[in-house]
Amino acid sequence: MPDLPLRFRARVRHEADRTYAVLVEGPAGEVLVGATGSLRTVRTVAREGAARLYGVAAEQVDEDHLEMVIPQPPYGRDGQWVRIISAGESTAPDDSVDLGMAGQAHWFGPEGAWFVTVAGSGTAVYPSEYLDFVPALTEEEVAELRRYVARSARSSSGVSGS
């Protein structure tokens, strides 16, 4: 059995079908250990894959010792318009309030997800699989988003105006 490293290194590769391929650096180099359609399970896939590579139980791969890199996906760019198409498995009313709404997305690398600003409800964090990156937006939606973002920028900088 190989010695366990102090830190386990894993990274995500965004696939064309919008799944996350999980690669882990093992004793013989980087290896594809699995894929998932959910950002929530990426770390679990990485831990289980690292355990298989090192021949140990998954519990021996401590979450605190897992270094995960999730790059910005190639199908999204900062500042682009998106539409929220899923609330995931959540049935909480707060999680589905913005379902179907258009927003402006900005990459949030530490979470491997997007800050999405929706006119009238503010900004929340969404994984890529919850977003449509080529939405058909109406002129009214775009105008409302631009006004909302401009007002938010003015209020956060202390500038007033209407």
Salt bridges, closest charged atoms under 4 A:
GLU15 OE2 - ARG13 NE 2.59
GLU30 OE2 - ARG11 NE 2.68
GLU63 OE2 - ARG43 NE 2.18
GLU67 OE1 - ARG7 NE 3.29
GLU67 OE2 - ARG9 NE 3.37
GLU141 OE2 - ARG83 NH1 2.95
